[in-house]
């Protein structure tokens, strides 16, 4: 069985009410996530919060960490920062391993060792 992680609509930016409806989260909880730095929102001159669609995925990540590991929200902030940093480092490592000729190279420019070889 498959479930969509987010619902796609035409709006690129969502106000607080639309974001809360699309995510199935109470608007006050969304405000708290913004205050804790778990979600990014832009505030217009009138004070209304606006979210990019990518923040729906960020909210889903927060909810999965909370449900799966019973972490408090401060810990979730730390875990998400660490996961983002790991993803960045892994991407840099993949890029560094593929040299100009194409095959993976080791740390001293030597061909990378294969397990068991």
C-alpha positions as CSV (number, residue, x, y, z in Angstrom):
1,X,0.0,0.0,0.0
2,X,1.3,3.5,-0.9
3,X,0.6,6.8,0.8
4,X,1.7,10.2,-0.4
5,X,4.0,12.0,2.0
6,X,2.6,15.4,0.9
7,X,-0.3,16.6,-1.1
8,X,0.6,18.5,-4.2
9,X,-1.3,21.7,-5.0
10,X,-0.6,24.7,-7.2
11,X,0.4,27.2,-4.5
12,X,4.1,27.7,-4.2
13,X,3.8,29.5,-0.8
14,X,1.4,28.6,1.9
15,X,0.1,30.8,4.6
16,X,-0.1,29.4,8.2
17,X,-3.7,28.2,7.8
18,X,-3.1,26.5,4.4
19,X,0.1,24.9,5.7
20,X,-1.6,23.6,8.8
21,X,-4.5,22.2,6.8
22,X,-2.2,20.5,4.2
23,X,0.0,19.0,7.0
24,X,-2.9,18.0,9.3
25,X,-1.3,20.0,12.1
26,X,-2.8,22.6,14.4
27,X,-1.6,26.1,13.5
28,X,-0.4,26.8,17.0
29,X,1.9,23.8,16.9
30,X,3.2,25.0,13.5
31,X,4.0,28.4,15.2
32,X,5.8,26.6,18.0
33,X,7.9,24.7,15.4
34,X,8.9,27.9,13.8
35,X,9.8,29.4,17.2
36,X,12.0,26.4,17.9
37,X,13.7,26.6,14.5
38,X,12.3,23.3,13.3
39,X,10.5,24.9,10.4
40,X,11.4,28.0,8.3
41,X,8.8,30.6,7.7
42,X,8.9,34.1,6.2
43,X,6.9,36.8,7.8
44,X,5.3,39.4,5.7
45,X,4.9,43.1,6.9
46,X,1.5,42.3,8.4
47,X,3.1,39.6,10.5
48,X,1.5,36.6,8.7
49,X,3.7,33.5,8.3
50,X,4.4,32.1,4.9
51,X,5.9,28.6,4.2
52,X,7.5,27.1,1.1
53,X,6.1,23.7,0.0
54,X,9.4,22.0,1.0
55,X,8.6,22.8,4.7
56,X,5.8,20.1,4.5
57,X,8.5,17.5,4.1
58,X,10.5,19.1,7.0
59,X,7.4,18.9,9.2
60,X,6.9,15.2,8.2
61,X,10.5,14.6,9.2
62,X,9.9,16.2,12.6
63,X,6.8,14.2,13.1
64,X,8.5,10.9,12.2
65,X,11.4,11.6,14.6
66,X,9.0,12.4,17.4
67,X,6.8,9.3,16.8
68,X,9.7,6.9,16.0
69,X,12.2,7.9,18.7
70,X,10.1,9.7,21.3
71,X,12.5,12.7,21.2
72,X,11.6,16.1,22.6
73,X,11.5,19.0,20.1
74,X,14.9,20.4,21.2
75,X,16.5,17.0,20.5
76,X,14.7,16.8,17.2
77,X,16.3,20.1,16.2
78,X,19.7,18.7,17.0
79,X,19.1,15.4,15.2
80,X,17.8,17.1,12.0
81,X,20.9,19.4,12.0
82,X,23.1,16.3,12.3
83,X,21.2,14.4,9.6
84,X,21.6,17.3,7.3
85,X,25.3,17.6,8.0
86,X,25.8,13.9,7.4
87,X,23.9,14.1,4.1
88,X,26.2,17.0,3.0
89,X,29.3,15.2,4.0
90,X,28.2,12.0,2.3
91,X,27.5,14.0,-0.9
92,X,30.9,15.6,-0.7
93,X,32.5,12.2,-0.2
94,X,30.8,10.7,-3.2
95,X,31.9,13.6,-5.3
96,X,35.5,13.4,-4.1
97,X,35.6,9.6,-4.7
98,X,34.8,10.0,-8.4
99,X,37.9,11.5,-9.8
100,X,38.2,13.1,-13.3
101,X,38.8,9.7,-14.9
102,X,35.6,8.3,-13.3
103,X,36.6,5.4,-11.0
104,X,36.6,5.7,-7.3
105,X,39.9,6.8,-5.8
106,X,41.3,6.2,-2.2
107,X,42.5,8.9,0.2
108,X,46.0,9.1,-1.3
109,X,44.9,9.0,-4.9
110,X,45.2,5.2,-4.9
111,X,42.4,3.1,-6.2
112,X,39.8,2.4,-3.5
113,X,40.0,-1.0,-1.9
114,X,37.0,-3.2,-2.3
115,X,35.9,-5.2,0.7
116,X,37.5,-8.6,0.7
117,X,40.0,-7.6,-1.9
